[in-house]
Amino acid sequence: MPKTSARLLALLSLLQTRRDWPGALLADRLGISLRTVRRDVDRLRELGYSVAAVKGPDGGYRLSTGTELPPLLFDDEQALALAVALQITATRPDDTLAEPAARALNTISQVMPARLRHRINALQVTAVEPPDTRPSATVDSDTLFTISAAVHAREILRFDYTSGDDNEQATGEPPRRAEPHGVITWAGRWYLIAFDLDQRDWRTFRADRITPRTPTGPRFTRREVPGGDVATYATSVFRGSTDHCGDWPCQGTVILDLDAATAALYTREGLIEDLGDGHCRLTVGSWSWPSLASALAKYDAEIEVVGPPELTDAFTHLGNRFLRTAARFTATHP
């Protein structure tokens, strides 16, 4: 039987790979008894992991969200990807998350095994923003989180808003009231798509000009966004912009198994909509469908094609080509 420490790491790794684990299946995978599984689960709980018991015919366990951040377990690829993402964030100019990202990177580097630490030290990444005539616009992370929370909770958002070249909101002006429907990033800037309750119309607000008021208002029933969804509406609002994805002959929409903030690190083109739960919707264009499909592969995440069918066909076309390439390599390198 493996030592207790190794067994606990193996158990934690399994719990992180799926939502529910029957106790018997865990025992079988780890080569231990059900009694030992129960003891190891209790040890994980003592270490700060929130492991819930799942009721049902088979019984089992689930790694749930706890109130504190316990030690985390990453495989080599996850650790390297996290370090690279933190490097990019830490070196982005005018980013309020740059300093926390640098501290997080230092913390992770200290606990990495030597083999991974050497690889990270050899890979130095610096984010260089393309020339832009627009003034820089940073968004406080607390503001972004407050807005996103109101979107997902469907709660009316009250906020002060500075428009145009104003440096502050006019004295005595009441706060804006809006039903928040989506948070997007467009060409490096964050925006809120909302229904303005005072103007009785849809509006696009720059997040860097928003100062949320607390508490938020009552819950609301989502109304239909013009065009059918946030991405379509925002695309129509930004039509005519030089970086508008609709200027390309081929334009498609996908859902990435990636949060919006991470996806925004890799592109200043197209439209990224935060969907919550670590997912985002990306609408982007290119000069051909195969080039668009290949460009989407750079995100290194699971991809669900929303449309159009031509994009799905392009993924199929490229997938078959890559399979043939791999087959030829295997044939010549047995």
Phi and psi in degrees as GROMACS dihedral restraints (atoms count N, CA, C in turn):
[ dihedral_restraints ]
;  ai    aj    ak    al  type     phi  dphi    fc
    3     4     5     6     1   -60.9    20    10
    4     5     6     7     1   155.9    20    10
    6     7     8     9     1   -61.5    20    10
    7     8     9    10     1   157.9    20    10
    9    10    11    12     1   -57.3    20    10
   10    11    12    13     1   -46.1    20    10
   12    13    14    15     1   -61.5    20    10
   13    14    15    16     1   -44.3    20    10
   15    16    17    18     1   -66.5    20    10
   16    17    18    19     1   -36.4    20    10
   18    19    20    21     1   -66.9    20    10
   19    20    21    22     1   -39.9    20    10
   21    22    23    24     1   -64.8    20    10
   22    23    24    25     1   -40.9    20    10
   24    25    26    27     1   -64.5    20    10
   25    26    27    28     1   -40.9    20    10
   27    28    29    30     1   -65.1    20    10
   28    29    30    31     1   -41.4    20    10
   30    31    32    33     1   -63.9    20    10
   31    32    33    34     1   -45.2    20    10
   33    34    35    36     1   -62.2    20    10
   34    35    36    37     1   -40.4    20    10
   36    37    38    39     1   -62.2    20    10
   37    38    39    40     1   -41.7    20    10
   39    40    41    42     1   -65.3    20    10
   40    41    42    43     1   -43.3    20    10
   42    43    44    45     1   -62.4    20    10
   43    44    45    46     1   -27.0    20    10
   45    46    47    48     1   -82.4    20    10
   46    47    48    49     1    -9.4    20    10
   48    49    50    51     1   -93.2    20    10
   49    50    51    52     1   -16.1    20    10
   51    52    53    54     1  -151.0    20    10
   52    53    54    55     1   165.3    20    10
   54    55    56    57     1   -70.2    20    10
   55    56    57    58     1   -53.8    20    10
   57    58    59    60     1  -121.8    20    10
   58    59    60    61     1   140.6    20    10
   60    61    62    63     1  -126.1    20    10
   61    62    63    64     1   116.1    20    10
   63    64    65    66     1   -60.7    20    10
   64    65    66    67     1   142.0    20    10
   66    67    68    69     1   -58.6    20    10
   67    68    69    70     1   -40.7    20    10
   69    70    71    72     1   -63.8    20    10
   70    71    72    73     1   -37.6    20    10
   72    73    74    75     1   -68.1    20    10
   73    74    75    76     1   -39.7    20    10
   75    76    77    78     1   -61.6    20    10
   76    77    78    79     1   -44.6    20    10
   78    79    80    81     1   -60.2    20    10
   79    80    81    82     1   -41.9    20    10
   81    82    83    84     1   -66.4    20    10
   82    83    84    85     1   -43.5    20    10
   84    85    86    87     1   -66.3    20    10
   85    86    87    88     1   -34.2    20    10
   87    88    89    90     1   -92.6    20    10
   88    89    90    91     1   -10.4    20    10
   90    91    92    93     1    70.3    20    10
   91    92    93    94     1    37.5    20    10
   93    94    95    96     1  -132.5    20    10
   94    95    96    97     1   177.3    20    10
   96    97    98    99     1   -88.2    20    10
   97    98    99   100     1   163.4    20    10
   99   100   101   102     1   -60.4    20    10
  100   101   102   103     1   -35.3    20    10
  102   103   104   105     1   -63.5    20    10
  103   104   105   106     1   -40.4    20    10
  105   106   107   108     1   -68.9    20    10
  106   107   108   109     1   -35.9    20    10
  108   109   110   111     1   -59.2    20    10
  109   110   111   112     1   -45.7    20    10
  111   112   113   114     1   -61.6    20    10
  112   113   114   115     1   -41.7    20    10
  114   115   116   117     1   -64.8    20    10
  115   116   117   118     1   -41.8    20    10
  117   118   119   120     1   -67.9    20    10
  118   119   120   121     1   -35.4    20    10
  120   121   122   123     1   -62.8    20    10
  121   122   123   124     1   -41.2    20    10
  123   124   125   126     1   -62.5    20    10
  124   125   126   127     1   -38.1    20    10
  126   127   128   129     1   -65.5    20    10
  127   128   129   130     1   -40.2    20    10
  129   130   131   132     1   -63.0    20    10
  130   131   132   133     1   -38.7    20    10
  132   133   134   135     1   -63.2    20    10
  133   134   135   136     1   -38.6    20    10
  135   136   137   138     1   -64.8    20    10
  136   137   138   139     1   -28.2    20    10
  138   139   140   141     1   -82.8    20    10
  139   140   141   142     1    -3.9    20    10
  141   142   143   144     1   108.7    20    10
  142   143   144   145     1     0.6    20    10
  144   145   146   147     1   -84.7    20    10
  145   146   147   148     1   135.4    20    10
  147   148   149   150     1   -90.9    20    10
  148   149   150   151     1    96.0    20    10
  150   151   152   153     1  -108.5    20    10
  151   152   153   154     1   114.5    20    10
  153   154   155   156     1   -95.5    20    10
  154   155   156   157     1   145.8    20    10
  156   157   158   159     1   -83.2    20    10
  157   158   159   160     1   134.1    20    10
  159   160   161   162     1  -102.9    20    10
  160   161   162   163     1   123.8    20    10
  162   163   164   165     1   -83.0    20    10
  163   164   165   166     1   155.2    20    10
  165   166   167   168     1   147.9    20    10
  166   167   168   169     1  -179.5    20    10
  168   169   170   171     1   -57.4    20    10
  169   170   171   172     1   -40.2    20    10
  171   172   173   174     1   -92.4    20    10
  172   173   174   175     1   -22.3    20    10
  174   175   176   177     1    68.6    20    10
  175   176   177   178     1   176.8    20    10
  177   178   179   180     1   153.7    20    10
  178   179   180   181     1  -162.9    20    10
  180   181   182   183     1  -141.3    20    10
  181   182   183   184     1   155.3    20    10
  183   184   185   186     1  -141.5    20    10
  184   185   186   187     1   132.9    20    10
  186   187   188   189     1   -84.4    20    10
  187   188   189   190     1   107.7    20    10
  189   190   191   192     1  -105.0    20    10
  190   191   192   193     1   172.5    20    10
  192   193   194   195     1   -74.7    20    10
  193   194   195   196     1   127.4    20    10
  195   196   197   198     1   -98.8    20    10
  196   197   198   199     1   177.2    20    10
  198   199   200   201     1   -85.9    20    10
  199   200   201   202     1   -15.5    20    10
  201   202   203   204     1  -125.9    20    10
  202   203   204   205     1   160.4    20    10
  204   205   206   207     1   -90.6    20    10
  205   206   207   208     1   106.6    20    10
  207   208   209   210     1   -82.4    20    10
  208   209   210   211     1   175.6    20    10
  210   211   212   213     1   -57.6    20    10
  211   212   213   214     1   141.9    20    10
  213   214   215   216     1  -106.7    20    10
  214   215   216   217     1   152.9    20    10
  216   217   218   219     1  -120.7    20    10
  217   218   219   220     1   119.5    20    10
  219   220   221   222     1  -121.0    20    10
  220   221   222   223     1   145.6    20    10
  222   223   224   225     1   -80.2    20    10
  223   224   225   226     1   175.9    20    10
  225   226   227   228     1   -59.5    20    10
  226   227   228   229     1   -44.5    20    10
  228   229   230   231     1   -64.9    20    10
  229   230   231   232     1   -41.3    20    10
  231   232   233   234     1   -64.4    20    10
  232   233   234   235     1   -41.4    20    10
  234   235   236   237     1   -64.7    20    10
  235   236   237   238     1   -42.1    20    10
  237   238   239   240     1   -66.9    20    10
  238   239   240   241     1   -42.4    20    10
  240   241   242   243     1   -62.7    20    10
  241   242   243   244     1   -41.2    20    10
  243   244   245   246     1   -63.9    20    10
  244   245   246   247     1   -42.5    20    10
  246   247   248   249     1   -64.7    20    10
  247   248   249   250     1   -40.7    20    10
  249   250   251   252     1   -65.1    20    10
  250   251   252   253     1   -43.7    20    10
  252   253   254   255     1   -61.5    20    10
  253   254   255   256     1   -40.0    20    10
  255   256   257   258     1   -67.4    20    10
  256   257   258   259     1   -36.6    20    10
  258   259   260   261     1   -61.4    20    10
  259   260   261   262     1   -44.9    20    10
  261   262   263   264     1   -61.7    20    10
  262   263   264   265     1   -46.0    20    10
  264   265   266   267     1   -64.8    20    10
  265   266   267   268     1   -40.2    20    10
  267   268   269   270     1   -65.5    20    10
  268   269   270   271     1   -23.8    20    10
  270   271   272   273     1  -107.3    20    10
  271   272   273   274     1     5.2    20    10
  273   274   275   276     1   -76.2    20    10
  274   275   276   277     1   129.4    20    10
  276   277   278   279     1   -68.0    20    10
  277   278   279   280     1   146.9    20    10
  279   280   281   282     1    58.0    20    10
  280   281   282   283     1    37.5    20    10
  282   283   284   285     1  -114.1    20    10
  283   284   285   286     1   122.1    20    10
  285   286   287   288     1   -67.6    20    10
  286   287   288   289     1   -16.5    20    10
  288   289   290   291     1   -92.4    20    10
  289   290   291   292     1    -0.6    20    10
  291   292   293   294     1   -61.8    20    10
  292   293   294   295     1   -47.7    20    10
  294   295   296   297     1   -68.1    20    10
  295   296   297   298     1   -45.4    20    10
  297   298   299   300     1   -61.6    20    10
  298   299   300   301     1   -35.6    20    10
  300   301   302   303     1   -65.3    20    10
  301   302   303   304     1   -40.0    20    10
  303   304   305   306     1   -63.1    20    10
  304   305   306   307     1   -41.3    20    10
  306   307   308   309     1   -66.6    20    10
  307   308   309   310     1   -39.9    20    10
  309   310   311   312     1   -64.9    20    10
  310   311   312   313     1   -39.9    20    10
  312   313   314   315     1   -62.9    20    10
  313   314   315   316     1   -41.6    20    10
  315   316   317   318     1   -63.9    20    10
  316   317   318   319     1   -40.9    20    10
  318   319   320   321     1   -63.6    20    10
  319   320   321   322     1   -45.4    20    10
  321   322   323   324     1   -66.2    20    10
  322   323   324   325     1   -40.6    20    10
  324   325   326   327     1   -60.7    20    10
  325   326   327   328     1   -34.9    20    10
  327   328   329   330     1   -67.5    20    10
  328   329   330   331     1   -28.7    20    10
  330   331   332   333     1  -102.8    20    10
  331   332   333   334     1     1.5    20    10
  333   334   335   336     1   -73.5    20    10
  334   335   336   337     1   146.4    20    10
  336   337   338   339     1   -60.8    20    10
  337   338   339   340     1   153.7    20    10
  339   340   341   342     1   -56.4    20    10
  340   341   342   343     1   -37.3    20    10
  342   343   344   345     1   -63.4    20    10
  343   344   345   346     1   -35.0    20    10
  345   346   347   348     1   -81.7    20    10
  346   347   348   349     1   -37.4    20    10
  348   349   350   351     1   -61.9    20    10
  349   350   351   352     1   -38.4    20    10
  351   352   353   354     1   -65.2    20    10
  352   353   354   355     1   -38.6    20    10
  354   355   356   357     1   -67.8    20    10
  355   356   357   358     1   -40.0    20    10
  357   358   359   360     1   -67.6    20    10
  358   359   360   361     1   -42.4    20    10
  360   361   362   363     1   -63.4    20    10
  361   362   363   364     1   -28.6    20    10
  363   364   365   366     1   -80.4    20    10
  364   365   366   367     1   -15.8    20    10
  366   367   368   369     1  -111.0    20    10
  367   368   369   370     1    99.3    20    10
  369   370   371   372     1  -104.5    20    10
  370   371   372   373     1   116.7    20    10
  372   373   374   375     1  -111.6    20    10
  373   374   375   376     1   134.1    20    10
  375   376   377   378     1  -127.0    20    10
  376   377   378   379     1   127.9    20    10
  378   379   380   381     1   -82.1    20    10
  379   380   381   382     1   122.1    20    10
  381   382   383   384     1  -114.9    20    10
  382   383   384   385     1   117.2    20    10
  384   385   386   387     1   -77.6    20    10
  385   386   387   388     1   138.6    20    10
  387   388   389   390     1   -67.5    20    10
  388   389   390   391     1   157.0    20    10
  390   391   392   393     1   -56.1    20    10
  391   392   393   394     1   139.2    20    10
  393   394   395   396     1  -146.8    20    10
  394   395   396   397     1   129.0    20    10
  396   397   398   399     1   -78.8    20    10
  397   398   399   400     1   -12.2    20    10
  399   400   401   402     1   -79.7    20    10
  400   401   402   403     1   148.3    20    10
  402   403   404   405     1   -67.0    20    10
  403   404   405   406     1   151.7    20    10
  405   406   407   408     1   -65.9    20    10
  406   407   408   409     1   149.8    20    10
  408   409   410   411     1  -140.8    20    10
  409   410   411   412     1   107.4    20    10
  411   412   413   414     1  -101.2    20    10
  412   413   414   415     1   149.6    20    10
  414   415   416   417     1  -118.3    20    10
  415   416   417   418     1   126.6    20    10
  417   418   419   420     1   -62.3    20    10
  418   419   420   421     1   133.6    20    10
  420   421   422   423     1   -61.1    20    10
  421   422   423   424     1   -36.2    20    10
  423   424   425   426     1   -63.3    20    10
  424   425   426   427     1   -38.5    20    10
  426   427   428   429     1   -63.2    20    10
  427   428   429   430     1   -44.9    20    10
  429   430   431   432     1   -63.3    20    10
  430   431   432   433     1   -41.6    20    10
  432   433   434   435     1   -67.8    20    10
  433   434   435   436     1   -38.2    20    10
  435   436   437   438     1   -64.1    20    10
  436   437   438   439     1   -44.2    20    10
  438   439   440   441     1   -62.5    20    10
  439   440   441   442     1   -47.6    20    10
  441   442   443   444     1   -62.2    20    10
  442   443   444   445     1   -38.9    20    10
  444   445   446   447     1   -63.6    20    10
  445   446   447   448     1   -39.6    20    10
  447   448   449   450     1   -66.1    20    10
  448   449   450   451     1   -36.5    20    10
  450   451   452   453     1   -60.9    20    10
  451   452   453   454     1   -50.5    20    10
  453   454   455   456     1   -75.4    20    10
  454   455   456   457     1   -26.2    20    10
  456   457   458   459     1   -86.4    20    10
  457   458   459   460     1    -8.2    20    10
  459   460   461   462     1    55.5    20    10
  460   461   462   463     1    51.4    20    10
  462   463   464   465     1  -114.5    20    10
  463   464   465   466     1   137.9    20    10
  465   466   467   468     1   -60.3    20    10
  466   467   468   469     1   132.7    20    10
  468   469   470   471     1  -101.5    20    10
  469   470   471   472     1   128.2    20    10
  471   472   473   474     1  -106.7    20    10
  472   473   474   475     1   131.8    20    10
  474   475   476   477     1  -157.4    20    10
  475   476   477   478     1   154.7    20    10
  477   478   479   480     1   -88.0    20    10
  478   479   480   481     1   144.7    20    10
  480   481   482   483     1  -139.5    20    10
  481   482   483   484     1   128.5    20    10
  483   484   485   486     1  -100.2    20    10
  484   485   486   487     1   129.1    20    10
  486   487   488   489     1  -116.3    20    10
  487   488   489   490     1   158.7    20    10
  489   490   491   492     1    60.7    20    10
  490   491   492   493     1  -135.9    20    10
  492   493   494   495     1   -95.1    20    10
  493   494   495   496     1     9.5    20    10
  495   496   497   498     1   -65.2    20    10
  496   497   498   499     1   142.1    20    10
  498   499   500   501     1   -92.2    20    10
  499   500   501   502     1   -16.5    20    10
  501   502   503   504     1  -154.2    20    10
  502   503   504   505     1   159.9    20    10
  504   505   506   507     1   -71.6    20    10
  505   506   507   508     1   145.0    20    10
  507   508   509   510     1   -57.1    20    10
  508   509   510   511     1   138.3    20    10
  510   511   512   513     1   -60.3    20    10
  511   512   513   514     1   132.0    20    10
  513   514   515   516     1    84.4    20    10
  514   515   516   517     1    -4.9    20    10
  516   517   518   519     1   -73.5    20    10
  517   518   519   520     1   131.0    20    10
  519   520   521   522     1   -68.0    20    10
  520   521   522   523     1   157.0    20    10
  522   523   524   525     1   -66.6    20    10
  523   524   525   526     1   152.3    20    10
  525   526   527   528     1   -74.4    20    10
  526   527   528   529     1   150.9    20    10
  528   529   530   531     1  -126.4    20    10
  529   530   531   532     1   126.8    20    10
  531   532   533   534     1  -149.1    20    10
  532   533   534   535     1   152.8    20    10
  534   535   536   537     1   -92.1    20    10
  535   536   537   538     1   106.4    20    10
  537   538   539   540     1   -74.7    20    10
  538   539   540   541     1   129.2    20    10
  540   541   542   543     1  -116.6    20    10
  541   542   543   544     1   -16.7    20    10
  543   544   545   546     1  -174.7    20    10
  544   545   546   547     1   147.2    20    10
  546   547   548   549     1  -112.8    20    10
  547   548   549   550     1   127.2    20    10
  549   550   551   552     1  -129.3    20    10
  550   551   552   553     1   162.4    20    10
  552   553   554   555     1  -123.1    20    10
  553   554   555   556     1   134.0    20    10
  555   556   557   558     1  -137.0    20    10
  556   557   558   559     1   119.0    20    10
  558   559   560   561     1    51.1    20    10
  559   560   561   562     1    42.9    20    10
  561   562   563   564     1    86.2    20    10
  562   563   564   565     1     1.6    20    10
  564   565   566   567     1  -119.4    20    10
  565   566   567   568     1   149.6    20    10
  567   568   569   570     1   -97.7    20    10
  568   569   570   571     1   140.6    20    10
  570   571   572   573     1  -135.4    20    10
  571   572   573   574     1   151.9    20    10
  573   574   575   576     1  -108.4    20    10
  574   575   576   577     1   127.2    20    10
  576   577   578   579     1   -98.6    20    10
  577   578   579   580     1   120.3    20    10
  579   580   581   582     1  -149.1    20    10
  580   581   582   583     1   160.8    20    10
  582   583   584   585     1   -97.2    20    10
  583   584   585   586     1   114.2    20    10
  585   586   587   588     1   -74.9    20    10
  586   587   588   589     1   114.6    20    10
  588   589   590   591     1   -71.1    20    10
  589   590   591   592     1   -26.8    20    10
  591   592   593   594     1   -81.7    20    10
  592   593   594   595     1   -38.9    20    10
  594   595   596   597     1   -86.3    20    10
  595   596   597   598     1   -12.7    20    10
  597   598   599   600     1    55.7    20    10
  598   599   600   601     1    45.9    20    10
  600   601   602   603     1  -157.8    20    10
  601   602   603   604     1   164.0    20    10
  603   604   605   606     1   -78.9    20    10
  604   605   606   607     1   142.8    20    10
  606   607   608   609     1  -139.6    20    10
  607   608   609   610     1   155.3    20    10
  609   610   611   612     1  -115.7    20    10
  610   611   612   613     1   118.9    20    10
  612   613   614   615     1  -111.9    20    10
  613   614   615   616     1   133.2    20    10
  615   616   617   618     1   -71.7    20    10
  616   617   618   619     1   128.4    20    10
  618   619   620   621     1   -66.6    20    10
  619   620   621   622     1   -28.7    20    10
  621   622   623   624     1   -72.3    20    10
  622   623   624   625     1   -10.3    20    10
  624   625   626   627     1  -104.1    20    10
  625   626   627   628     1     5.3    20    10
  627   628   629   630     1   -98.6    20    10
  628   629   630   631     1   133.1    20    10
  630   631   632   633     1  -121.7    20    10
  631   632   633   634     1   101.3    20    10
  633   634   635   636     1   -63.0    20    10
  634   635   636   637     1   144.5    20    10
  636   637   638   639     1  -100.0    20    10
  637   638   639   640     1   144.3    20    10
  639   640   641   642     1  -121.5    20    10
  640   641   642   643     1   148.8    20    10
  642   643   644   645     1   -78.2    20    10
  643   644   645   646     1   169.0    20    10
  645   646   647   648     1   -72.9    20    10
  646   647   648   649     1   168.2    20    10
  648   649   650   651     1   -83.7    20    10
  649   650   651   652     1  -168.6    20    10
  651   652   653   654     1   -69.5    20    10
  652   653   654   655     1   166.5    20    10
  654   655   656   657     1   -71.6    20    10
  655   656   657   658     1   154.0    20    10
  657   658   659   660     1  -132.9    20    10
  658   659   660   661     1   160.7    20    10
  660   661   662   663     1   -90.4    20    10
  661   662   663   664     1   125.6    20    10
  663   664   665   666     1   -61.5    20    10
  664   665   666   667     1   132.6    20    10
  666   667   668   669     1  -101.6    20    10
  667   668   669   670     1   163.2    20    10
  669   670   671   672     1   -72.8    20    10
  670   671   672   673     1   130.8    20    10
  672   673   674   675     1   -78.7    20    10
  673   674   675   676     1   139.2    20    10
  675   676   677   678     1   -53.7    20    10
  676   677   678   679     1   134.0    20    10
  678   679   680   681     1    89.4    20    10
  679   680   681   682     1   -10.1    20    10
  681   682   683   684     1   104.6    20    10
  682   683   684   685     1   -30.2    20    10
  684   685   686   687     1  -155.6    20    10
  685   686   687   688     1   169.3    20    10
  687   688   689   690     1   -61.9    20    10
  688   689   690   691     1   -42.6    20    10
  690   691   692   693     1   -61.5    20    10
  691   692   693   694     1   -44.5    20    10
  693   694   695   696     1   -65.1    20    10
  694   695   696   697     1   -42.0    20    10
  696   697   698   699     1   -63.9    20    10
  697   698   699   700     1   -46.8    20    10
  699   700   701   702     1   -63.9    20    10
  700   701   702   703     1   -37.7    20    10
  702   703   704   705     1   -61.2    20    10
  703   704   705   706     1   -40.2    20    10
  705   706   707   708     1   -68.5    20    10
  706   707   708   709     1   -32.9    20    10
  708   709   710   711     1   -67.1    20    10
  709   710   711   712     1   -40.6    20    10
  711   712   713   714     1   -89.5    20    10
  712   713   714   715     1     7.0    20    10
  714   715   716   717     1   -58.1    20    10
  715   716   717   718     1   135.4    20    10
  717   718   719   720     1   101.0    20    10
  718   719   720   721     1   -14.1    20    10
  720   721   722   723     1   -69.0    20    10
  721   722   723   724     1   147.7    20    10
  723   724   725   726     1   -67.3    20    10
  724   725   726   727     1   -21.0    20    10
  726   727   728   729     1  -105.7    20    10
  727   728   729   730     1    21.7    20    10
  729   730   731   732     1   -71.2    20    10
  730   731   732   733     1   127.5    20    10
  732   733   734   735     1   -67.3    20    10
  733   734   735   736     1   -20.0    20    10
  735   736   737   738     1   -71.6    20    10
  736   737   738   739     1   -10.7    20    10
  738   739   740   741     1   -72.6    20    10
  739   740   741   742     1   -16.9    20    10
  741   742   743   744     1   -79.0    20    10
  742   743   744   745     1   150.7    20    10
  744   745   746   747     1   -68.3    20    10
  745   746   747   748     1   -23.8    20    10
  747   748   749   750     1  -123.2    20    10
  748   749   750   751     1   124.9    20    10
  750   751   752   753     1  -134.1    20    10
  751   752   753   754     1   133.0    20    10
  753   754   755   756     1  -139.4    20    10
  754   755   756   757     1   165.0    20    10
  756   757   758   759     1  -128.5    20    10
  757   758   759   760     1   133.9    20    10
  759   760   761   762     1  -135.1    20    10
  760   761   762   763     1   162.1    20    10
  762   763   764   765     1  -109.9    20    10
  763   764   765   766     1   124.7    20    10
  765   766   767   768     1  -101.4    20    10
  766   767   768   769     1   141.0    20    10
  768   769   770   771     1   -81.1    20    10
  769   770   771   772     1    63.5    20    10
  771   772   773   774     1  -156.7    20    10
  772   773   774   775     1   140.3    20    10
  774   775   776   777     1   -74.0    20    10
  775   776   777   778     1   156.7    20    10
  777   778   779   780     1   -62.0    20    10
  778   779   780   781     1   -38.8    20    10
  780   781   782   783     1   -63.8    20    10
  781   782   783   784     1   -40.0    20    10
  783   784   785   786     1   -69.4    20    10
  784   785   786   787     1   -42.8    20    10
  786   787   788   789     1   -61.3    20    10
  787   788   789   790     1   -35.2    20    10
  789   790   791   792     1   -67.6    20    10
  790   791   792   793     1   -19.4    20    10
  792   793   794   795     1   -66.9    20    10
  793   794   795   796     1   -23.4    20    10
  795   796   797   798     1  -106.3    20    10
  796   797   798   799     1     0.5    20    10
  798   799   800   801     1  -154.1    20    10
  799   800   801   802     1   146.5    20    10
  801   802   803   804     1  -117.0    20    10
  802   803   804   805     1     8.5    20    10
  804   805   806   807     1  -108.0    20    10
  805   806   807   808     1   156.5    20    10
  807   808   809   810     1    76.4    20    10
  808   809   810   811     1  -168.7    20    10
  810   811   812   813     1  -126.4    20    10
  811   812   813   814     1   127.3    20    10
  813   814   815   816     1  -116.5    20    10
  814   815   816   817     1   124.0    20    10
  816   817   818   819     1  -113.6    20    10
  817   818   819   820     1   126.9    20    10
  819   820   821   822     1   -73.3    20    10
  820   821   822   823     1   123.8    20    10
  822   823   824   825     1  -106.3    20    10
  823   824   825   826     1    -4.6    20    10
  825   826   827   828     1    79.7    20    10
  826   827   828   829     1   170.9    20    10
  828   829   830   831     1    54.6    20    10
  829   830   831   832     1    33.0    20    10
  831   832   833   834     1    74.3    20    10
  832   833   834   835     1    20.8    20    10
  834   835   836   837     1  -125.0    20    10
  835   836   837   838     1   156.0    20    10
  837   838   839   840     1  -148.0    20    10
  838   839   840   841     1   157.2    20    10
  840   841   842   843     1  -105.2    20    10
  841   842   843   844     1   128.3    20    10
  843   844   845   846     1  -118.1    20    10
  844   845   846   847     1   126.8    20    10
  846   847   848   849     1  -115.9    20    10
  847   848   849   850     1   120.6    20    10
  849   850   851   852     1  -149.8    20    10
  850   851   852   853     1   161.7    20    10
  852   853   854   855     1  -126.9    20    10
  853   854   855   856     1   168.4    20    10
  855   856   857   858     1  -159.3    20    10
  856   857   858   859     1   178.5    20    10
  858   859   860   861     1   -82.1    20    10
  859   860   861   862     1   -15.7    20    10
  861   862   863   864     1  -151.8    20    10
  862   863   864   865     1   161.0    20    10
  864   865   866   867     1   -67.0    20    10
  865   866   867   868     1   -43.1    20    10
  867   868   869   870     1   -61.4    20    10
  868   869   870   871     1   -38.7    20    10
  870   871   872   873     1   -67.8    20    10
  871   872   873   874     1   -33.5    20    10
  873   874   875   876     1   -67.5    20    10
  874   875   876   877     1   -44.2    20    10
  876   877   878   879     1   -62.9    20    10
  877   878   879   880     1   -42.5    20    10
  879   880   881   882     1   -67.6    20    10
  880   881   882   883     1   -34.4    20    10
  882   883   884   885     1   -65.7    20    10
  883   884   885   886     1   -35.5    20    10
  885   886   887   888     1   -69.2    20    10
  886   887   888   889     1   -22.9    20    10
  888   889   890   891     1   -67.7    20    10
  889   890   891   892     1   -18.2    20    10
  891   892   893   894     1   -65.7    20    10
  892   893   894   895     1   -18.2    20    10
  894   895   896   897     1   -76.2    20    10
  895   896   897   898     1   -12.4    20    10
  897   898   899   900     1    50.4    20    10
  898   899   900   901     1    50.7    20    10
  900   901   902   903     1  -144.5    20    10
  901   902   903   904     1   162.3    20    10
  903   904   905   906     1   -64.1    20    10
  904   905   906   907     1   140.1    20    10
  906   907   908   909     1  -124.9    20    10
  907   908   909   910     1   130.3    20    10
  909   910   911   912     1  -115.5    20    10
  910   911   912   913     1   118.8    20    10
  912   913   914   915     1   -78.9    20    10
  913   914   915   916     1   124.4    20    10
  915   916   917   918     1   -85.7    20    10
  916   917   918   919     1   -39.6    20    10
  918   919   920   921     1   164.1    20    10
  919   920   921   922     1   169.2    20    10
  921   922   923   924     1   -85.7    20    10
  922   923   924   925     1   179.6    20    10
  924   925   926   927     1   -58.8    20    10
  925   926   927   928     1   -29.6    20    10
  927   928   929   930     1   -59.9    20    10
  928   929   930   931     1   -32.3    20    10
  930   931   932   933     1   -71.1    20    10
  931   932   933   934     1   -40.0    20    10
  933   934   935   936     1   -61.0    20    10
  934   935   936   937     1   -43.3    20    10
  936   937   938   939     1   -60.7    20    10
  937   938   939   940     1   -37.5    20    10
  939   940   941   942     1   -66.1    20    10
  940   941   942   943     1   -39.7    20    10
  942   943   944   945     1   -63.2    20    10
  943   944   945   946     1   -41.6    20    10
  945   946   947   948     1   -61.8    20    10
  946   947   948   949     1   -44.4    20    10
  948   949   950   951     1   -60.5    20    10
  949   950   951   952     1   -47.9    20    10
  951   952   953   954     1   -67.9    20    10
  952   953   954   955     1   -38.4    20    10
  954   955   956   957     1   -60.3    20    10
  955   956   957   958     1   -43.9    20    10
  957   958   959   960     1   -64.7    20    10
  958   959   960   961     1   -38.3    20    10
  960   961   962   963     1   -64.5    20    10
  961   962   963   964     1   -43.1    20    10
  963   964   965   966     1   -66.5    20    10
  964   965   966   967     1   -36.6    20    10
  966   967   968   969     1   -63.5    20    10
  967   968   969   970     1   -40.5    20    10
  969   970   971   972     1   -65.3    20    10
  970   971   972   973     1   -39.3    20    10
  972   973   974   975     1   -63.3    20    10
  973   974   975   976     1   -43.9    20    10
  975   976   977   978     1   -65.0    20    10
  976   977   978   979     1   -38.7    20    10
  978   979   980   981     1   -64.7    20    10
  979   980   981   982     1   -40.5    20    10
  981   982   983   984     1   -64.9    20    10
  982   983   984   985     1   -40.1    20    10
  984   985   986   987     1   -64.6    20    10
  985   986   987   988     1   -43.3    20    10
  987   988   989   990     1   -62.4    20    10
  988   989   990   991     1   -38.0    20    10
  990   991   992   993     1   -66.5    20    10
  991   992   993   994     1   -35.0    20    10
  993   994   995   996     1   -92.8    20    10
  994   995   996   997     1   -10.3    20    10
  996   997   998   999     1  -131.6    20    10
  997   998   999  1000     1    69.1    20    10
